[in-house]
Amino acid sequence: MATVILLDSGYFVGRMQKHWSPKGKMRRAHNQFKRKKINWFQRQYQFQKALNSDMGYIEVVLSRMRVNPKYDKSCSLILCFDGIKGRQLRGALYDGYKANRTFASEGASTHEGKDIREVFSASGLEVNELKPRWTAQYDENKEADDLIAELCMAELLKQNDVVILSGDADLFQMLRYPNVRIHNFKKEITAEDVEEKYGVKPEHFADWKALAGDASDNIPGVHGIGEKKASSLLAQYGSLEEIPSEEFRTYSAANIKTLAAKVKRVREDNKWSISKCKKEFGTAWAKIEQGEKVTLNAEQVRKLTRAFDISGYLIFDDYYHRALTWKRIVRLPYGDGQPTI
């Protein structure tokens, strides 16, 4: 049995930001070269030194996990790169995908990113010859996490163990399989860690994210459902598809003046105080009576219905199909079917 390590190239993207910061190693070397204090070869040496230091840290992490290809010939590493058109598949479903990222001026459906492999080649390094038993994988139409998920499943089918090095939480989904380990460059993450933090098992992480949203990927989530409620709903119903339809609906007044008048009349007819109404029927009561526009979730509507039948005064917006789209975007490997082995 072999161990295959899948390394997310996003690690090096983060390191480049540091190296090219005002006091970064590459920035200093480049500035010295421009001022003719060092020659081009010395500049390249400093660039390679910075990258080798980054790879050295990866080897330290792997040694601590006892899976370092440097010392164990049964281990190998595959460095997985983002394809320049990698966002476009998901962008065809949701053009706002990662629209909040740097240099994301166009929609995801037409986005073309930078090829991080060029950083290595410009520094005189070949991505398939970085270290003994290190190779690289690239597909211009796939993101690194797609490659990692696909390679992970292929290696598991060969009865190999898999170690994933990535800071991308979406890959927590792969912890559904027992022979997979994940390290986020700071610590190892287990299936138990995922369940403790998010309240769901790794196999339901895509459901959770579709409901709760994810600011880093610009996925809004379902209005009125935050992280805790998403965990609660999945604990109760099992998957996004099994959650009752009303939980995906947000409600607002068809005519706020008419609803405000109705709410006030009900309160006065029953001789209720505002504080009583807020306590028993929800804090939205006061805002509605004052004629403020409010967006209500299913639980808020249920509370108000205890006072009177509010259904005829409301219109709703349904997030269900949007949530299904977001789940499909998050789910790994990317595609129509659930990942199975």
RATALIN-V904782 format. One record per residue. RES is the residue in one small letter. SS is DSSP state (hx for helix, st for strand, lp for the rest). PSI is psi in radians with two decimals (999 if undefined). NEAR is the number of other ideal C-beta (glycine too) atoms within 12 Angstrom. Layout:
# RATALIN-V904782
res;ss;psi;near
RES;SS;PSI;NEAR
RES;SS;PSI;NEAR
This chain:
# RATALIN-V904782
res;ss;psi;near
m;lp;2.27;14
a;lp;2.90;22
t;st;2.20;31
v;st;2.18;40
i;st;2.24;44
l;st;1.96;49
l;st;2.17;46
d;st;2.16;42
s;lp;-0.22;42
g;hx;-0.44;34
y;hx;-0.78;34
f;hx;-0.48;43
v;hx;-0.79;28
g;hx;-0.68;22
r;hx;-0.62;31
m;hx;-0.67;27
q;hx;-0.67;19
k;hx;-0.76;21
h;hx;-0.49;28
w;lp;0.17;22
s;lp;2.89;15
p;lp;-0.58;13
k;lp;0.23;12
g;lp;2.76;21
k;hx;-0.78;28
m;hx;-0.67;33
r;hx;-0.79;22
r;hx;-0.75;24
a;hx;-0.71;30
h;hx;-0.72;25
n;hx;-0.66;19
q;hx;-0.65;20
f;hx;-0.75;21
k;hx;-0.59;14
r;lp;0.06;12
k;lp;0.51;11
k;lp;-0.41;14
i;lp;2.74;19
n;lp;3.11;15
w;hx;-0.67;18
f;hx;-0.66;14
q;hx;-0.66;18
r;hx;-0.83;28
q;hx;-0.68;23
y;hx;-0.73;22
q;hx;-0.65;29
f;hx;-0.83;35
q;hx;-0.63;27
k;hx;-0.71;22
a;hx;-0.78;32
l;hx;-0.68;36
n;hx;-0.58;23
s;hx;-0.71;21
d;hx;-0.76;37
m;hx;-0.54;32
g;hx;-0.67;19
y;hx;-0.69;24
i;hx;-0.73;36
e;hx;-0.59;29
v;hx;-0.80;17
v;hx;-0.79;31
l;hx;-0.64;35
s;hx;-0.71;19
r;hx;-0.53;19
m;lp;-0.06;28
r;lp;0.71;19
v;lp;0.75;35
n;lp;2.04;29
p;lp;-0.37;31
k;lp;-0.58;24
y;lp;-0.28;16
d;lp;1.94;23
k;lp;-0.20;13
s;lp;-0.08;17
c;st;2.52;31
s;st;2.76;31
l;st;2.39;40
i;st;2.09;37
l;st;2.04;42
c;st;2.14;41
f;lp;2.60;39
d;lp;2.32;39
g;lp;2.56;29
i;lp;-0.42;24
k;lp;0.34;25
g;lp;-0.52;33
r;lp;-0.25;39
q;hx;-0.57;29
l;hx;-0.84;26
r;hx;-0.56;37
g;hx;-0.48;30
a;lp;-0.46;20
l;lp;-0.71;27
y;lp;1.77;31
d;lp;-0.30;21
g;lp;0.00;27
y;lp;2.14;35
k;lp;0.44;33
a;lp;-0.25;26
n;lp;0.05;17
r;lp;2.80;23
t;lp;2.44;12
f;lp;0.40;15
a;lp;0.97;23
s;lp;-0.53;14
e;lp;2.94;19
g;lp;2.83;22
a;lp;-0.47;31
s;lp;-0.36;21
t;lp;0.10;18
h;lp;2.39;32
e;lp;2.08;22
g;lp;-2.97;33
k;lp;2.58;24
d;lp;1.84;25
i;lp;-0.31;33
r;hx;-0.48;29
e;hx;-0.47;18
v;hx;-0.73;27
f;hx;-0.84;32
s;hx;-0.64;21
a;hx;-0.38;22
s;lp;0.06;33
g;lp;0.38;21
l;lp;2.45;29
e;lp;2.17;18
v;hx;-0.40;31
n;hx;0.06;20
e;hx;0.59;15
l;lp;-0.75;32
k;lp;2.78;30
p;lp;2.32;18
r;lp;0.44;26
w;st;2.30;30
t;st;3.12;24
a;st;2.65;31
q;st;2.44;32
y;lp;2.40;28
d;lp;2.09;23
e;lp;-0.32;22
n;lp;0.10;22
k;lp;2.52;31
e;lp;2.83;43
a;hx;-0.67;43
d;hx;-0.47;41
d;hx;-0.81;41
l;hx;-0.79;37
i;hx;-0.81;46
a;hx;-0.75;40
e;hx;-0.77;28
l;hx;-0.65;38
c;hx;-0.86;41
m;hx;-0.66;31
a;hx;-0.70;21
e;hx;-0.63;31
l;hx;-0.63;29
l;hx;-0.45;17
k;lp;0.08;17
q;lp;0.42;15
n;lp;2.71;26
d;st;2.66;27
v;st;2.36;42
v;st;2.18;42
i;st;2.21;51
l;st;1.88;46
s;lp;2.59;45
g;lp;0.10;28
d;lp;1.97;40
a;hx;-0.41;32
d;hx;-0.51;41
l;hx;-0.11;45
f;hx;-0.43;42
q;hx;-0.51;41
m;hx;-0.19;42
l;hx;0.00;38
r;hx;-0.34;30
y;lp;2.38;29
p;lp;-0.41;14
n;lp;0.44;26
v;st;2.33;39
r;st;2.56;34
i;st;2.36;42
h;st;2.30;35
n;lp;0.40;26
f;lp;-0.13;27
k;lp;-0.72;15
k;lp;2.85;15
e;st;2.42;25
i;st;2.28;32
t;lp;2.94;20
a;hx;-0.62;27
e;hx;-0.64;14
d;hx;-0.74;21
v;hx;-0.79;31
e;hx;-0.66;23
e;hx;-0.70;15
k;hx;-0.74;20
y;hx;-0.23;33
g;lp;0.21;24
v;lp;2.74;36
k;lp;2.76;27
p;hx;-0.58;35
e;hx;-0.23;27
h;hx;0.23;38
f;hx;-0.67;41
a;hx;-0.67;43
d;hx;-0.80;38
w;hx;-0.79;46
k;hx;-0.63;40
a;hx;-0.62;40
l;hx;-0.84;45
a;hx;-0.42;37
g;lp;2.92;29
d;st;1.88;30
a;hx;-0.60;16
s;hx;-0.57;18
d;hx;0.10;32
n;lp;0.69;26
i;st;2.01;34
p;lp;-0.58;27
g;lp;3.05;32
v;lp;2.23;40
h;lp;2.28;27
g;lp;-0.09;31
i;lp;1.90;36
g;lp;-2.90;19
e;hx;-0.80;22
k;hx;-0.74;17
k;hx;-0.62;25
a;hx;-0.77;37
s;hx;-0.75;27
s;hx;-0.77;21
l;hx;-0.71;36
l;hx;-0.59;35
a;hx;-0.61;22
q;hx;-0.69;17
y;hx;-0.28;21
g;lp;-0.79;16
s;lp;2.87;26
l;hx;-0.71;38
e;hx;-0.40;24
e;hx;-0.14;17
i;lp;2.37;32
p;lp;2.52;16
s;hx;-0.57;18
e;hx;-0.39;26
e;hx;-0.31;33
f;hx;0.03;33
r;st;2.46;32
t;st;2.48;28
y;st;2.59;36
s;st;2.89;27
a;st;2.33;31
a;lp;-0.65;17
n;lp;1.88;17
i;hx;-0.58;25
k;hx;-0.73;18
t;hx;-0.75;18
l;hx;-0.69;35
a;hx;-0.74;25
a;hx;-0.70;19
k;hx;-0.79;29
v;hx;-0.78;36
k;hx;-0.72;24
r;hx;-0.74;16
v;hx;-0.75;27
r;hx;-0.79;27
e;hx;-0.67;15
d;hx;-0.59;12
n;lp;0.01;17
k;lp;0.76;9
w;lp;2.62;24
s;lp;2.80;16
i;hx;-0.73;20
s;hx;-0.66;13
k;hx;-0.76;17
c;hx;-0.72;29
k;hx;-0.68;24
k;hx;-0.74;16
e;hx;-0.51;19
f;hx;0.08;33
g;lp;2.63;28
t;lp;-0.31;22
a;hx;-0.37;34
w;hx;-0.87;36
a;hx;-0.71;25
k;hx;-0.71;26
i;hx;-0.78;42
e;hx;-0.53;32
q;lp;0.00;20
g;lp;0.31;19
e;lp;2.51;20
k;lp;2.22;18
v;lp;2.65;29
t;lp;2.17;25
l;st;2.49;37
n;lp;3.13;30
a;hx;-0.67;31
e;hx;-0.69;26
q;hx;-0.68;29
v;hx;-0.71;35
r;hx;-0.71;22
k;hx;-0.76;24
l;hx;-0.55;37
t;hx;-0.31;23
r;lp;-0.44;20
a;lp;-0.73;29
f;lp;2.90;25
d;lp;1.78;14
i;lp;-0.17;32
s;hx;-0.68;21
g;hx;-0.17;15
y;hx;0.01;27
l;st;2.68;31
i;st;2.77;20
f;st;2.75;26
d;st;2.28;19
d;st;2.17;19
y;lp;0.02;33
y;hx;-0.91;26
h;hx;-0.54;20
r;hx;-0.70;28
a;hx;-0.67;38
l;hx;-0.68;26
t;hx;-0.79;27
w;hx;-0.63;37
k;hx;-0.74;41
r;hx;-0.62;30
i;hx;-0.70;38
v;hx;-0.61;42
r;lp;2.38;37
l;lp;2.49;43
p;lp;2.73;30
y;lp;2.38;36
g;lp;-3.07;19
d;lp;-0.58;12
g;lp;2.82;11
q;lp;2.49;21
p;lp;2.23;29
t;lp;2.66;12
i;lp;999;21
